[in-house]
């Protein structure tokens, strides 16, 4: 599942994000969502989130509903 719809993502969701510095390469980083930073219902580049470890990026894939 892609991360362009905000209602598909909630705290505790396991996701793969692209960090700002990795946007050119498209390298994905796995983590658990702590906060949702995008206020819009949809975003074409992915919903911006903060992971539990503090990294911020846009969701490209949703791995599982919850893993925490």
ChimeraX commands (.cxc) that place a marker at each C-alpha (Angstrom):
marker #1 position 0.00,0.00,0.00 radius 0.5
marker #1 position 1.28,3.47,-0.81 radius 0.5
marker #1 position 1.49,6.32,1.66 radius 0.5
marker #1 position -0.36,9.07,-0.22 radius 0.5
marker #1 position -3.56,8.90,1.87 radius 0.5
marker #1 position -3.37,10.19,5.45 radius 0.5
marker #1 position -6.17,7.95,6.74 radius 0.5
marker #1 position -4.08,4.82,5.89 radius 0.5
marker #1 position -1.38,5.88,8.38 radius 0.5
marker #1 position -1.56,6.15,12.16 radius 0.5
marker #1 position 0.95,6.12,15.02 radius 0.5
marker #1 position 2.36,2.62,15.43 radius 0.5
marker #1 position 2.16,1.79,11.71 radius 0.5
marker #1 position 5.25,0.15,10.20 radius 0.5
marker #1 position 6.30,2.07,7.08 radius 0.5
marker #1 position 9.09,2.64,4.60 radius 0.5
marker #1 position 9.91,6.32,4.10 radius 0.5
marker #1 position 12.26,8.31,1.93 radius 0.5
marker #1 position 14.35,10.79,3.93 radius 0.5
marker #1 position 15.00,14.28,2.53 radius 0.5
marker #1 position 18.66,13.48,1.83 radius 0.5
marker #1 position 17.65,10.25,0.03 radius 0.5
marker #1 position 15.07,11.77,-2.33 radius 0.5
marker #1 position 17.43,11.68,-5.33 radius 0.5
marker #1 position 18.35,8.03,-4.86 radius 0.5
marker #1 position 14.97,6.87,-3.57 radius 0.5
marker #1 position 16.59,4.88,-0.75 radius 0.5
marker #1 position 13.91,3.69,1.70 radius 0.5
marker #1 position 14.19,3.66,5.49 radius 0.5
marker #1 position 12.02,1.41,7.64 radius 0.5
marker #1 position 10.48,2.49,10.92 radius 0.5
marker #1 position 7.42,2.91,13.09 radius 0.5
marker #1 position 5.31,6.09,12.81 radius 0.5
marker #1 position 5.33,8.30,15.90 radius 0.5
marker #1 position 3.69,11.47,14.50 radius 0.5
marker #1 position 1.93,12.42,11.26 radius 0.5
marker #1 position 3.21,15.81,10.08 radius 0.5
marker #1 position 1.10,16.33,6.92 radius 0.5
marker #1 position -2.27,17.94,7.63 radius 0.5
marker #1 position -3.77,17.34,4.17 radius 0.5
marker #1 position -5.85,14.21,3.53 radius 0.5
marker #1 position -3.66,13.29,0.53 radius 0.5
marker #1 position -0.21,14.20,-0.73 radius 0.5
marker #1 position 1.13,13.10,-4.14 radius 0.5
marker #1 position 4.69,12.54,-2.82 radius 0.5
marker #1 position 3.61,10.74,0.35 radius 0.5
marker #1 position 2.43,11.75,3.80 radius 0.5
marker #1 position 5.22,13.27,5.89 radius 0.5
marker #1 position 5.80,11.47,9.20 radius 0.5
marker #1 position 8.20,11.39,12.14 radius 0.5
marker #1 position 9.43,7.93,13.08 radius 0.5
marker #1 position 9.89,6.75,16.67 radius 0.5
marker #1 position 13.65,7.29,16.29 radius 0.5
marker #1 position 13.09,10.95,15.28 radius 0.5
marker #1 position 13.81,10.71,11.55 radius 0.5
marker #1 position 11.39,12.55,9.24 radius 0.5
marker #1 position 10.39,11.59,5.72 radius 0.5
marker #1 position 7.56,10.86,3.31 radius 0.5
marker #1 position 5.81,7.49,3.38 radius 0.5
marker #1 position 6.36,5.43,0.24 radius 0.5
marker #1 position 5.12,2.05,1.50 radius 0.5
marker #1 position 3.01,0.81,4.37 radius 0.5
marker #1 position 4.48,-2.49,5.59 radius 0.5
marker #1 position 1.87,-3.64,8.11 radius 0.5
marker #1 position -0.98,-2.17,10.16 radius 0.5
marker #1 position 0.88,-2.11,13.48 radius 0.5
marker #1 position 4.08,-3.62,14.82 radius 0.5
marker #1 position 4.55,-1.75,18.08 radius 0.5
marker link #1:1,2 radius 0.2
marker link #1:2,3 radius 0.2
marker link #1:3,4 radius 0.2
marker link #1:4,5 radius 0.2
marker link #1:5,6 radius 0.2
marker link #1:6,7 radius 0.2
marker link #1:7,8 radius 0.2
marker link #1:8,9 radius 0.2
marker link #1:9,10 radius 0.2
marker link #1:10,11 radius 0.2
marker link #1:11,12 radius 0.2
marker link #1:12,13 radius 0.2
marker link #1:13,14 radius 0.2
marker link #1:14,15 radius 0.2
marker link #1:15,16 radius 0.2
marker link #1:16,17 radius 0.2
marker link #1:17,18 radius 0.2
marker link #1:18,19 radius 0.2
marker link #1:19,20 radius 0.2
marker link #1:20,21 radius 0.2
marker link #1:21,22 radius 0.2
marker link #1:22,23 radius 0.2
marker link #1:23,24 radius 0.2
marker link #1:24,25 radius 0.2
marker link #1:25,26 radius 0.2
marker link #1:26,27 radius 0.2
marker link #1:27,28 radius 0.2
marker link #1:28,29 radius 0.2
marker link #1:29,30 radius 0.2
marker link #1:30,31 radius 0.2
marker link #1:31,32 radius 0.2
marker link #1:32,33 radius 0.2
marker link #1:33,34 radius 0.2
marker link #1:34,35 radius 0.2
marker link #1:35,36 radius 0.2
marker link #1:36,37 radius 0.2
marker link #1:37,38 radius 0.2
marker link #1:38,39 radius 0.2
marker link #1:39,40 radius 0.2
marker link #1:40,41 radius 0.2
marker link #1:41,42 radius 0.2
marker link #1:42,43 radius 0.2
marker link #1:43,44 radius 0.2
marker link #1:44,45 radius 0.2
marker link #1:45,46 radius 0.2
marker link #1:46,47 radius 0.2
marker link #1:47,48 radius 0.2
marker link #1:48,49 radius 0.2
marker link #1:49,50 radius 0.2
marker link #1:50,51 radius 0.2
marker link #1:51,52 radius 0.2
marker link #1:52,53 radius 0.2
marker link #1:53,54 radius 0.2
marker link #1:54,55 radius 0.2
marker link #1:55,56 radius 0.2
marker link #1:56,57 radius 0.2
marker link #1:57,58 radius 0.2
marker link #1:58,59 radius 0.2
marker link #1:59,60 radius 0.2
marker link #1:60,61 radius 0.2
marker link #1:61,62 radius 0.2
marker link #1:62,63 radius 0.2
marker link #1:63,64 radius 0.2
marker link #1:64,65 radius 0.2
marker link #1:65,66 radius 0.2
marker link #1:66,67 radius 0.2
marker link #1:67,68 radius 0.2
view
